[in-house]
Amino acid sequence: QAVVDAADAAAAGAPAADGVGLLTTAGRDEWTAMRAALEASPTSAASLSEIDGALFMVNLDDAAPEGVHDTCLSMLMGNGTDRWFDKSFQLVVTANGKAALNFEHAWGDGVSVLRYCDEVHAAAADLPVVGDAELSALRSTAVPAAEAPEELSFEVPPEVAAGIQRQRAAFDATVGGVDLCTVMTDAISSPVLKTRKVSPDGAMQMAFQLAHVRLKGYNASTYESASTSAFKHGRTETIRSATPESAAFAAAFCDANASREAKEGALRAAVKNHSRITKEALMGEGMDRHLFALRALAAADGTTPKFFESEAYATLSKIILSTSTLSSPALESGGFGPVNADCYGIGYRINDEGAGAQVMTYDRDSRGFAEHLAGAMADMRAVLDGGEADTPIQTAYDTKDSS
């Protein structure tokens, strides 16, 4: 409360803060140069040292987003000045009581952050509920002077002020190009698929493949994250969900003359193969990290094998569908941005109630992909059920232009 009160007082009596946090959205070289200029001031250097030494950030946002779409964008980006993207993670709390983690990917992966979310959620659920009377008493309690928060100040030289303005424009341009659509459907769910002896994750990945083929007309290089944390220092391996089997599955479901039996056979074969390559990736037997190591070793020797200059490797390396599962009872939603201008960033989940995804692109028709994704899941359910789904399917979308 003391932080909020101090911020309100500052806003009433002075112009907005300089927005140093925007510099953390810059390319690393530019931010390094701007940081060096800031550190020429002992005041700024001390503030940066305090920030660097913190375990994480707590962001108290003025925003009060409603709906999954607006909440997700708010949590991911804020307004640029209210984030410090260099930190391991930021605990963002909005004015209307929503909370999320925004985490920086270099230090760790989703499995680590998801465990943190799950354990904090479980601990919070065990706490006693605080009633209105207790809240009023807490709010009326004066903060002891020894515990009062201390504002961190920055002395911003002209070249850094100019850098902040450049990043303001770059940040706004990037945010302006982001297209997000979330979709939730009960066409498939974990119980539905397990009853029909189909892997839930494999089914979701095949739905992505079919959605992209229907939207764009071709199979796309796909990344699915697999955790190798079972190994010491393990991080991730890539599950390459686009396979000959997935291509055959998509072709069958796009063929008006294909029988239901042919479609089901192609679906089951593709999912079975996906389960196989998933197990290989989890056990350290994938190919991407191996190829990366070979390329790095070659570069260290000043050589570049022709394979790494081939069109095939270039196609493999440009990810069009970047996917990662985010299923947890502690989370309402979650996702990440696209990794290039042509990419679809897809954070997805499948649980007992249904399946959903957060589709984010740079103006690549996220809503269109989401609609094809929901259609793909409905068609897969119908095929597995013998022609028609056994219950009516409910699907909901949340985009900038929908409630």
N, C-alpha and C positions, 0 to 999 in steps of 0.2 A: 504494500500500500504506500509505503514511503517513496518507493521508486515512481509509482504512478503519480503521486502528488507532486513530486519534484519535477517530473516531466511536464505536468499540466501547468505548473507555475512558470517553467521556462518557456513553454510555448506561448503563454499569455503575455510575456514581457519581452520576448526577443524573437528574431527570425529563426526559422528551422535550422537544425544542426547542419553542419557542412556535408554530412553523408559520406564519411570516410569508408563506411562499409561497402560502398559501391566499388571501391578499388579492389575488393576481393573477388569481384566478378570479372576482372580483367585477365588477359593472358599473363602467364607467369612472368615473362620478361618485363612487361610493362609494370606489373604490380611490384616486382623487385626494385625497379628504378624508383617508383613512387615511394615505396617503403623506405628506401635509403634516404630520400629527401626528407621524409617525415622524421626519421631518426636523428637528423641533424639537430632537432630540437630536443633538449632533455625532457621537457614535459611530454611530448609525443612519444619519445622513446620509452618513458616510464609507463605510459598507458598501453603501448604495444606489448611491453613485457608482462603486464598484468593479464592482458588478454591471452597471450601465448601460454601463460602458466595455468590458465583455467582448464579444468577437465572438459567442460562443455559450456555452451551458451544457453541462457534462458531468454527467449524473446517474448516480451509482453506486447502483443500487437493491438493497435487501435481498431483494426479491421474486425468485422463481425460477419464473416461469410456464411451463407445459407446454401444448402444443397451440396452434393458431392463435387460437382464440377467446380464451383467457385471456391470451395474449401480446399480442394486439392491444389489448385493453382496458387492460392494464397499461401499454403504451407510450403509449396515448392520454391516460390520465388519472392513472396512479399513485394515490397516496392523497391527493393535493392538497397535502400539505406538502412533497413531494419534487420539485416542479416549480416553474418560474418562467416562467409562460406569456407574459410580456411579451417574452421574448427572441426574436430572429429564428428561431433553432431551438435545440433541445436534443438532444444526443446521449445517448440513454438506453442504459445497459448494465446488464443484470440480473446477479444473482449466479450464474446458470448460463450466462453468456456470450452471451446474445442481445443484439442491438443494433438500435436503430431511431432515426429522427429524428422528433421532435415539433416541427412548425413552425407559427409564427404567420402568419396569412394576409395581414395588411395590407400587409406589405412586398413580398411576392412570391408566385409561383404554383408549382404542381407541376412545371412544366417546369424551373424553376431548381433546385429541390431534387432532382429526379430526376437532373439532370446531375451535381450534387454527389455523389449516391449512386453513380452509375455510375463516376465518375472515382476516387473513394476506393476503391471495390470493385476496380477494375482495378489501382490502385497497390498495394493490400494483397495482391492475388493474386500480384504479382511479388516480394514479400518472401520471404526464406528461412524455412522452417519452423523454429520454435524447439523444441528437444527438452526432455525432462524435466530433463536435467542443466543446461542453460542457464537454464531457469526457476528451478530451485532456487538457482542462483548469483545470479540477479537478486533473488530474494526475500530472500536472506541479506545482500545488500549494504545497508549503512546509508545512509540518505538524508543527504547533506551538510546541515549546518545552514543554509547559504545558500540551499538549494533546498527547505527544508521548507515545506509549505503553511501558510498563515496563515488561521486561522478568522475569519470575519466575524461580528461580534456586533451584536445589536440591543437597544436599550432600549425596551421596549414599554409605553407608558402605558395606563392603564385603558381608555380609549375604543377604543384599537386592539386590546387584548385582547378586548374585547367584540365588535369587528368580526370578529376571527378566529373567534370562536365562532359568530357568525352565518353566516360563510362555510363553516365546517365543516358546519353543518346543511344549508345550501343545496347544497353540493357533494355530500354524501351523498344528498340527495334526488334530485339530477340523475342521479348515477351509478346509484342504485337503479332509476330509470326507464328506463335504457338497455337495449335488447334487441338483441343482436348475433348474427347467424348467418353463417358463411362456407360457401360451396358451391364445389365443384370438380367438373367433369364433362369427359369426353372426347367428349361428344355432338357438339360442334363444336370446330374448331381452325383455326388460320390456314391450314395446308396443305389441309385438307378444304374450306374455303370458297373458297380461291383456285382450287383445282382445278375447282370448280363455278361459278367466275366470279361470286362473291358477296363484297362487301366485308366483311371480318371485323368492323370497328367498326359498320358499318350493321346487320349481323346481330345483334350484341349489343344494340344499341339497340332493334331490333324485338322481341327477346326480352323486354326490360324492359317494353315496351308491352303485349305479349301477357300477360305474367305479371300485370301490374296489372289488366288487364281481367278476367282469369279470377278474380283474388282479390277485386276490389272491384266489378267490373261496369261500369266506365266508364273513359274515356280521361283521362289526368292530365297537367297542366302539367308539362313536363319541361325540365330544364337539363342540357346537356352542355357541358363546358368546351372552348373552342377557343382555342389560344394565338395571340395577335397579336404575338408577340415579333419577328416579321420586320420590324415597324415600329418606328421610334424611339419609346421610351417605351411601346411596346405591352404590354398585359397580357393581357386575355382578351376574348372575345366569346362569346355564347351560341348554341349550336346547339339549335334548337327541334325536338327529335326527335319530338314529338307533332304529326303532320300529318294532313291528310285521307287521304294514302296509307297512313300507319301505322294509322289507324283502319279503313280498308278491309281492310288485312292482318289486323288482329286480328279483325275481324268474320268474315272468311273462315275463319280457323282455329278460330273458336268455332261455326261453322255445321256441324252434323253432316251436312248434305246437300250441302255444297260438295265439288266434285271435287278430286282431287289437282292436276290441271292448273290449276284456278282458284286454289287455294291457292298454288301455285308462282308463278303470274303475279302475284298480289297481293304476295307476298314480294319478288319481284324488283323490282317497281315501287316498293315502299316503300323498299327498300335503295338503288335508283338515285336516288330523290329525296333520300334522306338524304345521299348522296355529294355531290349538287348543293348542298344548303344548307350542308354542311360546308365545301366549297370557298369558298362565299360568305363564311362567317364568318371563315375563315382569311385571306381577302383584305380584311378590313375592311368587308365588305358585308352584315353582319348588321344586325338591327334593334334589339336590346336596348340597346346602348350609345348609339345614336342617340336612342332614346326617352328614355333617362336624361338625356342632355344637354339635350334639349328641355324636359323637366320641370324640371331644375335652372335653366335660363335663365328659365323662366316663374316659378318660385318667387322668383328674384332680383328679378323685376319686380313681385312681389306678386300674381301672377295664377295661376289654376289652370284650364287648359283642361278642358272637360267630358269630353274623352276620358280624362283621367287619373282621373276620378271615376266612370267607367263600370264596370258589372259585368264586362264583358269584360276590361278592363284589370286589375281586381282578381283575376280568375281567372287570367289570364296571369302575374301577379306572384307569386302564391302557388305556390311550387314544391313539387310532391308527389314527383317523382322527381328527385333531385339526383345527377348521375352524373359520374364522371371516370375515365379509364383510367389505370392504374398499371403497365403492362407494363414489366418490366425484368429481365434476368438477375441483377441485384444484389439484387432484392427477393423475399422469400417472400410477402409480403402487404402491404396498405396500405389506408387508408381514412380516413373522416372522419365526424363526427356529422351527424345530421339538422339542417336549418336551421329547422325549425319543428315543432310538435307533431304534424302530420299527414304529415311528410316521411319518405321512405325515402332515407337517405344510402348511395349505392352506389359503392364503389370497385371497379373491375373490371379484368380482364386477360384477354387471349387470346393464346396462343402456340402453339408447335409441338405441345405435349402436350395442350392442351385449353383450356378457358375456366373462369374462376372469378370470384366476386364476394364482397365483404364487404358485407352488408346490415345497416345499423344504423338503428334507429328508437327512439322513445319508446313502447314497449309497443304497437306496431302490427303484431304478428305477423311478425317478421322471418323466422322459420322457414317460415311459410306462404308468404311471398313467394319465398323461396329455392327451395322445392319447386316452386312454379309456374314459376319461372325455369328450373330444370333440365328440367321437363316441356316448356316452350316450346322450349328448344333441341333436345331429343330429337325433338319433333314436326317442327321445321324441318328437321332432318337427315333424317328419314324422307321428308319431301316432296321434298327435293332428291335423295334416292337412289332415288326412284321408288316409294316406299311403305314400305320398311323400311331402316333403317340397315344398312350392309354389314358391320358388326362389332358385337359386344355393347357396350352403353354402361355405363360405370362412373361412378357419382356418389357423392360423399362430402360429408357435412355436419359442421360443428363448431359446437356451441352450448353454452350453459351446462350443459345436461342430457345432453350426449352426449360420448363420448370422441373 
